[in-house]
Amino acid sequence: MLDRLEMFMALAAERHFGRAAEKCGISQPSLSAGIKQLEGELGVQLVWRGSRFEGLTPEGARVLDWARRIVGDARTLRQEMRSARHGLSGNLRLGVVPTALPMVADLTGPFIARHPGVQIEILSRSSIEILQQIDDLRLDAGISYLDNEPLGRVVTEPLYTERYLLLTAKSRPCSRQSSLNWADLAGLPLCLLTEDMQNRRIINHGLVQAGVPIAPRIESNSMIALVAHVLTGDWVSIVNADTAMLFAARPELCAIPLRGEQSSKEVGLIAPWREPHTPVLTALLAQARRLFKARKDKA
């Protein structure tokens, strides 16, 4: 039953029989047979079928909710028993919004030092993808914004307050300013994250509030790509303090603080609402609390 529920979850996530089978490491006929066996055991049709996947039936959507709970609990049980025998170990899949990637080692480095038996996979994801993939059990936790857009039923631990700066080449006239208002960004050649990123939506709001037209000619879902364009001297970008610290140390760049109410947002660790958490996730939440306290004390 657990195997078939995992197949069903993969199909619901991928919305394609071939991709779901590949994700499960089985053939497409085996996946189709597993879904039909699950339908037979439950006595309901779970999937609308034509020549391809056409969606979940109402019963299928309800079974999906149960599948996530059952599979999530089973994984927690396995990990708890493994930890009882061998100590804390296993894999942790962590989704991180691109703007938080420069600081993620502050969380994962000390965590791995405390728990050397754990392996961490860090994946760059949008805030929406993080919430969806935590729900689908494709991620164990995420680092995202806590106080800007609705999160739903999740557990959160704050990590830091994101403040914004203008990243620019020192060759540009604006580099001589000690700080800037958002209104001062009018007319500057901005390169920004793509609009599927929550950071971009936060920045858009700041620009609109300041009456600045939003017209970047370069957009990317990668902070590295944006910084590369700033390095040419032809572009500027809006970054957070951790990104600025990582790149503004280069002699040709500088980061100028932006003033205004919209210049800070809280970022933190997001975990499933499910209780109990796996031992690995419980330990990660504890590490997040230690990091937040250390950053607060340092500030």
C-alpha positions in Angstrom: 0.0 0.0 0.0 2.8 2.5 0.9 4.5 1.8 -2.4 1.3 2.4 -4.4 0.5 5.6 -2.4 4.0 6.9 -3.3 3.3 6.1 -7.0 0.0 8.0 -6.7 1.7 11.0 -5.1 4.4 11.0 -7.8 1.7 11.0 -10.5 -0.2 13.8 -8.8 3.0 15.9 -8.6 4.2 15.2 -12.2 0.8 15.0 -13.9 2.4 12.6 -16.4 2.6 8.8 -16.2 6.0 8.6 -17.9 7.7 11.3 -15.7 6.0 9.8 -12.5 7.3 6.3 -13.4 10.8 7.7 -14.0 10.7 9.5 -10.6 9.7 6.2 -8.9 12.4 4.3 -10.7 9.9 1.9 -12.4 8.4 1.3 -15.8 5.3 3.2 -16.9 3.2 -0.1 -17.2 4.3 -0.9 -13.6 3.1 2.5 -12.4 -0.2 2.3 -14.2 -0.8 -1.2 -12.8 0.1 0.1 -9.3 -2.5 3.0 -9.6 -5.1 0.6 -10.8 -4.4 -1.8 -7.9 -4.8 1.1 -5.5 -8.1 2.1 -7.1 -9.2 -1.6 -6.7 -8.2 -1.7 -3.0 -10.0 1.6 -2.2 -13.0 0.9 -4.5 -12.9 4.3 -6.2 -11.5 5.9 -9.4 -8.6 8.1 -8.5 -7.5 9.4 -11.9 -9.3 10.7 -15.0 -7.7 8.9 -18.0 -7.8 9.4 -21.7 -4.8 9.0 -24.0 -2.9 10.7 -21.2 -3.2 11.9 -17.5 -6.2 14.3 -17.3 -6.3 15.0 -13.6 -7.5 13.6 -10.3 -11.1 12.7 -9.6 -12.7 14.3 -6.5 -12.0 11.0 -4.7 -8.4 11.1 -6.0 -7.9 14.6 -4.5 -9.1 13.3 -1.1 -7.0 10.2 -1.3 -4.0 12.5 -2.1 -4.4 14.3 1.2 -4.4 11.0 3.1 -1.5 9.7 1.1 0.7 12.6 2.1 -0.2 12.0 5.7 0.4 8.3 5.6 3.6 8.4 3.6 4.9 11.3 5.7 4.2 9.5 9.0 5.8 6.3 7.6 9.0 8.2 6.6 9.1 9.8 10.1 8.7 6.4 11.7 11.5 4.9 9.7 13.9 7.7 10.4 13.1 7.7 14.1 13.8 4.0 14.3 17.0 4.4 12.3 18.1 7.3 14.6 17.4 5.2 17.7 19.7 2.5 16.3 22.5 4.5 14.7 22.1 8.1 15.8 20.9 11.0 13.7 21.4 10.1 10.0 19.7 10.3 6.7 19.0 12.8 3.9 17.5 16.2 4.2 16.1 18.0 1.1 16.1 21.8 1.7 14.5 24.2 -0.8 15.9 27.8 -0.6 14.8 31.0 -2.3 17.7 32.4 -4.4 18.2 35.5 -2.3 18.8 33.2 0.8 21.4 31.0 -0.8 24.3 33.3 0.2 23.5 32.7 3.9 22.4 29.0 3.8 25.8 27.8 4.9 25.4 29.6 8.2 22.6 27.1 8.9 23.8 23.9 7.2 27.5 24.2 8.1 27.0 24.1 11.9 24.2 21.6 11.5 26.4 19.1 9.6 29.2 19.7 12.2 26.8 18.6 15.0 25.3 15.8 12.9 27.9 14.3 10.6 25.6 11.4 9.7 23.2 13.6 7.8 23.5 14.5 4.1 21.8 17.7 2.9 20.6 18.5 -0.6 20.2 22.2 -1.2 17.9 23.2 -4.1 17.2 26.7 -5.4 13.4 27.1 -5.6 10.8 29.9 -5.7 8.8 30.5 -2.5 5.7 29.0 -4.2 7.6 25.9 -5.3 8.9 25.5 -1.7 5.5 25.4 -0.2 4.1 23.0 -2.9 7.0 20.6 -2.7 6.9 20.5 1.1 3.3 19.6 0.7 4.1 17.0 -1.9 6.9 15.5 0.4 9.5 16.4 -2.3 11.2 18.8 0.1 11.7 18.3 3.9 12.0 22.0 4.6 12.6 25.3 3.0 14.0 28.8 3.6 11.7 31.5 2.4 9.9 34.7 3.3 7.7 34.6 6.5 5.8 37.9 6.5 5.0 38.9 2.9 2.7 36.3 1.3 0.4 33.7 2.9 2.2 30.5 4.0 -0.7 28.2 4.9 -0.2 25.5 7.6 3.5 25.3 8.2 5.9 25.6 11.2 8.3 28.5 10.9 11.5 29.6 12.6 12.9 33.1 11.8 16.5 33.3 10.6 17.1 37.0 9.7 15.6 40.2 8.5 16.3 40.8 4.8 17.3 44.4 4.1 17.9 45.8 0.6 20.8 47.5 -1.0 21.6 48.7 -4.5 24.5 46.7 -5.9 26.5 48.8 -8.4 29.9 49.2 -10.0 32.0 51.9 -8.4 32.3 53.5 -11.8 28.7 54.6 -11.7 27.9 58.1 -10.2 25.4 56.6 -7.7 28.2 54.7 -6.0 29.3 57.8 -4.2 26.1 58.0 -2.2 26.1 56.7 1.4 22.4 55.7 1.1 19.5 56.1 -1.3 15.7 56.3 -1.3 13.8 54.0 -3.5 12.7 57.0 -5.5 16.4 57.6 -6.4 16.3 54.4 -8.5 14.3 56.0 -11.2 16.2 55.9 -14.5 18.8 53.5 -13.3 19.4 50.4 -15.6 18.0 47.7 -13.3 18.5 44.0 -13.7 16.2 42.0 -11.4 15.0 38.5 -10.5 12.1 37.1 -12.6 8.5 37.8 -11.4 7.9 34.2 -10.2 10.3 35.0 -7.4 8.8 36.6 -4.2 11.9 38.9 -3.9 11.0 40.4 -7.2 7.4 41.0 -6.1 8.7 42.7 -2.9 11.0 44.9 -5.0 8.2 45.7 -7.4 6.1 46.9 -4.4 8.9 49.1 -3.2 9.4 50.6 -6.6 5.6 51.2 -7.1 5.4 52.8 -3.7 8.2 55.2 -4.7 6.6 56.0 -8.1 9.5 54.3 -10.0 8.6 52.6 -13.3 9.4 48.9 -13.3 11.2 48.3 -16.5 14.2 45.9 -16.2 15.6 44.9 -19.5 17.4 41.9 -17.9 15.6 39.4 -15.7 17.0 36.1 -14.3 16.1 33.5 -11.7 19.7 33.4 -10.7 21.4 36.0 -8.5 24.8 35.0 -10.1 23.5 36.1 -13.5 22.4 39.4 -12.1 25.7 40.1 -10.3 27.6 39.2 -13.5 25.7 41.9 -15.3 26.4 44.4 -12.5 30.1 43.6 -12.9 30.0 44.9 -16.5 29.3 48.4 -15.1 26.3 48.7 -17.4 23.7 47.5 -14.9 22.7 47.8 -11.2 20.6 45.4 -9.1 18.8 45.4 -5.8 20.1 42.7 -3.4 19.9 41.8 0.2 22.7 42.2 2.8 24.0 38.6 2.6 24.3 38.8 -1.2 26.0 42.2 -0.9 28.4 40.9 1.7 29.3 38.0 -0.7 29.9 40.1 -3.8 30.5 43.7 -2.8 33.9 42.8 -1.3 35.1 42.8 -4.9 37.0 46.1 -5.4 34.9 47.1 -8.5 31.6 46.8 -6.7 29.8 48.5 -3.8 26.4 48.2 -2.1 24.4 51.2 -1.0 21.6 50.8 1.6 18.0 51.7 0.5 15.9 53.7 3.0 12.2 53.2 3.5 9.5 51.1 5.2 9.6 48.5 2.5 13.3 47.9 3.0 13.1 44.8 5.2 11.3 41.4 5.2 11.6 38.4 7.5 13.2 35.2 6.2 13.1 31.9 8.0 13.0 28.1 8.0 9.7 26.6 6.9 8.7 23.0 7.9 5.6 20.9 7.5 2.9 21.3 10.1 2.9 17.6 10.7 3.8 16.3 14.2 6.0 14.7 15.2 8.7 15.9 12.9 11.5 13.6 11.8 14.5 13.6 14.1 16.6 15.3 11.4 14.0 18.0 10.9 13.6 18.5 14.6 17.4 19.0 14.9 17.3 21.5 11.9 14.6 23.6 13.6 16.7 23.7 16.7 19.8 24.8 14.7 17.6 27.6 13.1 16.7 28.9 16.6 20.4 28.9 17.5 21.3 30.8 14.3 18.6 33.4 14.8 19.7 34.0 18.4 23.4 34.3 17.3 22.5 36.8 14.6 20.3 38.8 16.9 23.0 38.9 19.6 25.6 40.0 17.0 23.3 42.8 15.7 
